[in-house]
């Protein structure tokens, strides 16, 4: 199992999506999940509507390149029409493991034309049983919003089809993560990723 630190390594003193949180996750050997928006014609890292002082996207990419350029970067695209800005920004770096996820369907379609399948995650949840543009995406972002619905057979189907999978850990939705972690531990593999607020604990749990 591989781990994506949700908004970096943060706590009461370190704010999520801050440069310190993201650097901390990268230095600890984790991939990161973070949020991208635009502000005054430039890209910034921000989950909520961006404001002055938000971390610049290029500043984040500089940190990735300095610390661990092979890290998996899962970018939650929070606004439409950002594909050209993202293409221009990413072209300045050699970062092979970038993926975009959680986009609206029109944005996902546009991104599927602008980027390679390995850079696009389609989404599956209990409310979205059939992932959109499945053949155009190299990843499936699996979210259990209200319950742990995913079955072993569905995971095996995606893997057989050559997809990488990222699971949203239940604590992100306010539920106990341990039962789902125990389920995933049975299928530990190189193409399975867990997006979690608890990457250090998850590493210990799956490494037991």
KESEKOL-967063 format. One record per residue: residue in three letters; x, y, z of N, C-alpha, C in turn. Coordinates in steps of 0.05 Angstrom, whole numbers, plus 5000, padded with zeros to 4 digits. Layout:
% residues N
AlaXYZXYZXYZ
...
END
This chain:
% residues 208
Unk501749765000500050005000501850255000
Unk501050444984502350704983500550914996
Unk501751135005500151325020500451605010
Unk498151745008498052025001497252185026
Unk498852365034498252535058496252745049
Unk493852735060491652915053492353195063
Unk493053375045493853645051496453665066
Unk498053455064500653455077500653335105
Unk502853375119502953295148502253545165
Unk499853545175498953785190498053705218
Unk497853895235496853855262495854125273
Unk495554145299494454395310496254635305
Unk498854585302500754805297501354855268
Unk501054645251501754665223499154645207
Unk498554845191496154845176496254665151
Unk494054515146493954355122494254525097
Unk495554415076496054555051498054775053
Unk499254805076501455005078504054885067
Unk505855055060508454955050509754775070
Unk509654845095510854675116509654405117
Unk506954385116505554125116506253955092
Unk506354075069506953935044509853845044
Unk511654015052514453945053514853715073
Unk513553725095513753515115512953245105
Unk510753235090509852985078511852875058
Unk512853055041514852965021517352865034
Unk518353005054520752915068520452655082
Unk517952595091517352335104516952115084
Unk517052175058516851965038514051915028
Unk512152085035509452045026508952194999
Unk506952104984505752264964503952464977
Unk502852654962501152854975498652894958
Unk496452954971494053044959493753344967
Unk493153514947492853794953490853914933
Unk490154164937488054294922489154524905
Unk488154554881489054754863486754934854
Unk487255194856485355394846486955614831
Unk485455804820486756034808486056284824
Unk487856464824487456724837488856934820
Unk487357124809488457344793490257234770
Unk489357024758490756914734493156734740
Unk493456664765495656474771494556254789
Unk496056034789495255794804496155814833
Unk494455734851495255724880494155464892
Unk495355394915494455164930492555264951
Unk490055174949487955264968485555094966
Unk484554994988482054834988479655024986
Unk479655235002477455425002478055634981
Unk476055804975476556014956479056174962
Unk480756204942483456304946483456594954
Unk485456674969485756954977488657024977
Unk489257274979492057374980493557225002
Unk495957134995497556985014497456685011
Unk495756584993495656304987498256214975
Unk499055964981501555854970501455834940
Unk503455934926503455914897503855624888
Unk502555544867502855274857505755214849
Unk506955414836509755374828511555344853
Unk510955484874512455454899512255174910
Unk509855064908509454784916511054594898
Unk510954634872512454464854515454494858
Unk516354724864519254764871520054584894
Unk518254564914518854404938518854104930
Unk516954024913516953744904519453674890
Unk520253854871522653794855525153784873
Unk525253944894527553954912527653704930
Unk525353614939525253414960524853134949
Unk522853094931522252824921520752854895
Unk522052894872520652934847519152694837
Unk519652454848518152224839515652174856
Unk515152344875512752314892510252334876
Unk508252174884505552194872504252444882
Unk503252614863501852864870498952834860
Unk497152824878494352814871493153094874
Unk492353204852491453484851488453504848
Unk487153604868484253644867483753914854
Unk482753904829482354144813479654274822
Unk479854504835477554624847476054824829
Unk477054864805475755064787475954964759
Unk474055044742474154964714476055144698
Unk476955044676478555204657481455244665
Unk482555074681485355104690487354934675
Unk486354784655488154594642490654734629
Unk490254964616492455094603494455194623
Unk493555314645495355414665496955184678
Unk495554954682496954724693498954604673
Unk498254594648500154494628502654674628
Unk502254934628504555114627506255094652
Unk504955074675506555054700508054794702
Unk506654564696507954304699510154264678
Unk509954394655511954364635514754454644
Unk514854614665517454714675518854524694
Unk517554294699518554104719518553824707
Unk520253654718520353374711519053214734
Unk516453204734514953074755513152864742
Unk513952614743512652404728510052294739
Unk509452364764507152224778505052424787
Unk504052574769501952774775499252664765
Unk497152684782494552604773492552814782
Unk490452844766488253034772485752864778
Unk484252954799481952804807479752994817
Unk477352874821475053004833474153254817
Unk474453244791473553454774470653414766
Unk469353624758466653604745467053444719
Unk464853324710465053164686466053324662
Unk464953564656466053714634469053774636
Unk469953834661472853884665474453624661
Unk473353404671474753154667475053084637
Unk472953144622473153094593475253264580
Unk475353524587477353704576480153614584
Unk480553534609483153444618483953184604
Unk482053014598482652764585483752814557
Unk483153044545484153114519486853254521
Unk487353384543489853544547492053384559
Unk491353174575493453024589493252734582
Unk495252584589495352294585493552154605
Unk492651904599491051754618492351724645
Unk495051694646496351654671496151904690
Unk495252124679494952374694492052424703
Unk490152244696487352294701486152074718
Unk484752144739483251954755480251994751
Unk478851774744475951784744475051724772
Unk472551774778471551764805469451544808
Unk469551394830467451194835466651214865
Unk464051214869463051214897460351064897
Unk459151034920456550904921454451064905
Unk454951314899453051474883453951494854
Unk456351394848457351394821458451114815
Unk456650924811457550644809459150584784
Unk458750734762460250694738462050934733
Unk464650904735466451124732466351244704
Unk466151514702466051644677468651644662
Unk468551624635470951624618473051424627
Unk472151194635473850984647476250924629
Unk475750884603477950804586480051024581
Unk479251274588481151504584482651574609
Unk482351414630483551474656485351244665
Unk487651314676489451114686488951044716
Unk487351214729486851184757483851174762
Unk483051034784480351054795480551154824
Unk479251384829479251504855476651394869
Unk477051234889474851084902474151214928
Unk471651314930470751464953468351324966
Unk468551254991466351145006465151365024
Unk463251505013462351755026460751695051
Unk458951495050457251435073457651165085
Unk458950985070459450715079461650585062
Unk462850375073464950225058463650025039
Unk463050115015461549964996463249794977
Unk465749864973467449734953467949444960
Unk467749274940468248984943470848904931
Unk471948684941474448574931474348524901
Unk472048424891471848364863471948614846
Unk470948834855471049084840473949194839
Unk475349164861478149244862479749074842
Unk479348824842480748644824480048704795
Unk477648784789476848854762478449094752
Unk478649294769480149534761483149464757
Unk484249314775487049234772487549074747
Unk485748894741485948734717485848914692
Unk484449134694484249314671486549514671
Unk488549474687490949644687490749904701
Unk488749934719488350184733489950194759
Unk490850424767491750474794489350574810
Unk489250504836486950574852487850744876
Unk486350944882486751104906484151104922
Unk484251014947481951004965482051244984
Unk479751364988479451575008478951445035
Unk480751495054480551365080478151475095
Unk476651295110474151375123474351605143
Unk476751645155476851865175476452135162
Unk476852155135476352405121473352475121
Unk471752265125468852305127467752275155
Unk469552275175468752265203468151985213
Unk469051775199468551505208471151365217
Unk470851155233473150995242474450865217
Unk477050905214478450805191479350515193
Unk479550415218480850155221479449915207
Unk476849895207475649665193476349675163
Unk476249905151476849925122479849865117
Unk481549965135484349905132484849605133
Unk483449465151483849175153483049045127
Unk480849135116479849025090481949075068
Unk483049315067485049375046487649225050
Unk488349175075490849035080491048765067
Unk488748635063488648375050489448385021
Unk489348635009489848664980492248854976
Unk493948874995496249044993497749004966
Unk498449224952499749194926500849454916
Unk502649454896504049694887502249894873
Unk499849804863498149994849495750084866
Unk496050044893493950134911495050364929
Unk493350574931494150814946491950884965
Unk492650994988490751085008491251375013
Unk489151545009489251825016488151865044
Unk489851955062489151955090490252195105
Unk488852275126489752475145491852355164
Unk492152095164493851955183495951785169
Unk497551905153499451735137501551595154
Unk502451715176504451585193503251335206
Unk500751365217499451135229498850925208
Unk498051005184497450815163499850655155
Unk502150795153504650655145505250435166
Unk504950505191505450305212503450075211
Unk500850135206498849935205499249735182
Unk499749845158500049665135502849535134
Unk504649645150507249525151507649315172
Unk505549275188505649075210506148795198
END
